Amino acid sequence: MSHQLTQGAVHLLYNEQKNDIPNLTLQVLSLKPVGVPAARAANAGPERWRMMISDGTHFITAMLSTQLNHMILENGIQKFSIIRLTNYTINMVGDRRVVVLLGVELLESVCTAKIGNPIACDSLESRAGPVKTEPGTVDTKPTVTAFQPPSTTSNIKPTISNSARAGGPSVIPIAGLSPYSNKWKIKARVAQKSDIRFFNTSRGEGKLFSVTLSDESGQIKATGFSDTVDQLYERLVVGEVFYISRAKVQLAKKQYNTLPHDYEIVFETMTEVDECADAGDVPVIQLSKYMSLGALAEVEKDHICDIVTILKDVGDLGEYTARQTGRTGYKRELTLLDQSGFSVRMTLWGKQAEDFNVPVESIIAFQGVKVGDFQGRTLSMGSSAIMAVNPEISEAFDLRGWYDTEGSTATIQTYNGLSGGTNNAPITEESLKTIGEVRTEGLGQSEKADYFNMRATVMFIKHEGFSYPACQSLNCNKKMVQYGDDEWKCEKCDKTYPAPDHRYLIQVSVSDHTGILWLSGFNDIGQFLLNMPANDLVQLQQEDDAGFRKVLANAGCQTYDFVCRAKQEVYQDTPRTKYQVVRASQVNWVTAGLQLAESLMKNYGHAQ
């Protein structure tokens, strides 16, 4: 064996309960999955692994954090493996101490035998000193090194509150929280807080609220019901840091909880919440799913992401009506941009929309926003999303430098309907696919949508159903129903107008030298190809059919660069692939010719 165990490590952990000793080398004596079988069968959460870890003299119970399950499931850690603890915490389960492993390094996967003859550390009294190793039945003798105190440069710096120093529980990281934790305390920032929501059950009316708590190790959802709403709602201020203890930890209900933590907190009447003055080591926001706005077209609808943006414009406060409940609420649209050169519309809802008061050109970081594909790419800030204005993070500093030097005057591409125009990014020859390649490669026939670039010529635009009567309300665009000559009603907004706002929903046949493909396009695509608003074309169709047909005919025989989305849908029990135009732009023939010449030289320039 090439690695040595750390002498006295388990005995010290048991008696002194330290969680600031890095790089302890120990052996795994046993491991097995634990948890409620019914919960596992219902996929309520990942199973947890319990271990016995030894320093060659004593052993102690340990629980592996679920984030590290792969170290067992991928045939890494096994019985008698040698591991090094890089991060952990110590919890009380009843009257027993359990080490929760948060960071583990596998030093030696395969070890053939137990080292020494270790005994359970909880059989010793806390004042007892290290016990000498008794001769065991295994020939392998323990090879250990004396414990060395941690250096002052250790990366593990536990934070202890005043109450903890006075005898209360030590502060543990959020990542270490589990139902096995008994006496615990966390130091966390309130990253997000929901509105108070009311509900009815067979036992009567109730109310609840939730918060997202954050520290440097991760985030966890906490929910308060009934009396705890009155007790804690006003006290838990977004952005402030608190010591929190004496609450219940349970399996996360993933249908209501999008955070990656396997557990969540439920506030109780005995829950303690104390303000923390020393908040410098608790991050304001965590960007584990960070991406640029320019990459939004590459992800699926409903994808959750984190972004750092410049606030370019703030829309007016508007109203909406919930489709299922019929209740009305407020919403507001923001226009955001970043150094990728793209801008996108973000929708705020409810109290977020009402209270929003951030100056234009501020930097805003968002965590946990949802991607939408209505008329292209949009973003929505749900109740669990987090917003930080002018955060002191590297991404914000970089963005501010870009915007102040060049971004404020740069040409910006939009996701507004994902339409084309001269402001769109150039498409290279190498990225183009032919219609034949699109079909033979089966794009759009998997579970996820596929995106591709194509250069093709418009052959025909369908005359029928090229538009629909849309609601005139701000950012609604839902189809309206006609009740009379001058009465159109939107079922969503429950508003009536004398006339609708017609919007394009076109079907276009395009071709290249390999085949023909039908594409669909929304309003901005229709305006780009037909060079006139849908309202004008509808009026022309009603008044001058020949003129109407001429407009559609003139749109043909034009070649464009298209960015398209392919996705399989099921219609009347029959799967079919739908191709939608994401963006369309004029072909820059000079650039295209130079790219083609460069491609030919690269592939054939040295041919003999």
C-alpha positions, 0 to 999 in steps of 0.5 A: 500500500502506497498511502498512509492513514492519518493516525488519531484522526477518527478519535480526534473527530469523535471527541473534538468534533472539528470540521477544520482539519483538511486532508485526512487519509482514511480507509473505507471499511464498509458501505451500503445504501440507506434510506426509505425504500418507498421513497427510493421506489417513488424516485423521491430523491437519490439514495444515500450511502453510509460508510464506516471509515477508519484510521487503522485504530478506530472507525466512525460512521460517515454519510456520503453527500449525494453529490458524490454518489458517482464515486461509488456508482462508477466503481470508484470507492469500494470496500477497503478503498483509501480516501482523503477527506477534503471537506466535511462536517460533523452532525449529531444523529441522536446521541451518535456523531456522523461525519458527512462527507462533502469532498472526497479524493480517491487515493486507492480504489482496490485494497485487499484487506482491512488495515489494523484492527480498528474498534468503534470510537463511540465505545471510548469516553471523550476524555480518553487518549489514543488507544494503541492498536491491538494485534489483529487477525489480518497480516496487514499492519496499519501504516499511519502517520502522525496527525499534522495541524492544519496550515493557516493557508487551508482552504477550509475556513469554518464560520462559527457564530457567537452562539456557537462559541458559547456552546451552540451548534457549529455553523455547517455548510448548506451542502451538508444539511440532511435529515440526519442532521440534528443540532445544526446551524447555517449561515445563509443569505436570503437570495429570493423570497416569494409572495405570501400565498394562500390555499384551501384544504379540507382542514381550512385555509392556510398560507405559506411562503418560501425563500432560497437560502444561499452560502458558498457551498450551495442553495436550499429552499426553505418554506414557512406555513401558518404561524411561521409566516407571521413570525418570519416573513418580514424578518427574512429580508432579501439580500441579508445574511442570517444564522438559521437553526432549529428547523426541519430538514426533509426530502425536497419535493421536486415538483415544487423545487428546482434547486439541485439540493436533495433536501429542503427546510421547513420552518417551525415555531421554534426556528431561530433566525438571527441577523449576521453582521459578518456577511462578506464570505456569503456570495450574493448570487451563484451562477452554476448554469451561466451562459451568454444571451447569444447561446440561447438559441442552442438550448431547449424551451424551458431550459433553466439558465443563469445570465449576467446582462446590461439593462437596456430598456424597461417596459411599462407595467401591464396586466395579464390573466392566468389561464387556469384560475382567471386571476389577474396580475402584473407583468413587466418586460425588460430588454437585456443585452450582453457582450455576445451582441444579442439582446433578449426580452425578459418578463417579470411577474407579480410583485417582481414586476410591480416593485422593479425600479432599476436604472437603465444601463445597470448590470443585473445578474439573474439565476434560474430564469426559464427560456421560452421560444415564443416568436424566438427566444425569450426569458421568464423570471419565475418566483424561484429565480434570483436577481442581483443588481450590480453584483461584485462578481468577475462576470459583471466587471467584464461586462461593464468594461465591454459596455463602457468601451464598445457595447453602448454603440455596438450593433446588437442582434435581437431575438424579437421574433428571431427575425432577420435583417442586416444586424444578424451574425454572418453565416459561414460556408462551412456551417451551411447544410443542404436540404438533402443533408438535413433529411439524411441526417435526420435533424429534428427526429430525436427528443431535442430540437436541432438547429442548422444553417441553410442557404435556400431560395423561396419558391412559394408562400402559401396564400391561405392562412398566412396570418391570424387576428392577434390581440392588441394588448401589450405582449399578448398576441393571442388569437382573437375571436370575432363576435360582430362586425366591430367586436373582437375579443381576446379570451386570455385578456378578456378584452374587446377591441373593434379590430385585431392586430393581424400577425404573420404565421406563414408557410414557405417552400424553399429549395436548393440543388438537393431538394425542397423543404417547407418552413414556417415563420412567425410575424417578423419573418413574414415582414422580412420576406414580404416587406410589409406588415400583416395588417396591410397585406390582409387589407390588400387581399380584401380590396385587390386580390391581384395586387395581393397575389403579386406581393406573394409572387414577388417574394419568390425567387429570392435567396436567403440565409436561414437559421432553422429549428427542426423538431418532431411533433405528433399530429393525429398520432403521426410523427412529423418533423416541423422546420421553423425559421429562427432567423433569416437574412440577406446573403452577402454574396461578396463574403460568401464568394470569399468564403467559398474561395477560401474553402476551395483553396483549403480543400483542393489548393494543394491537389496535384 
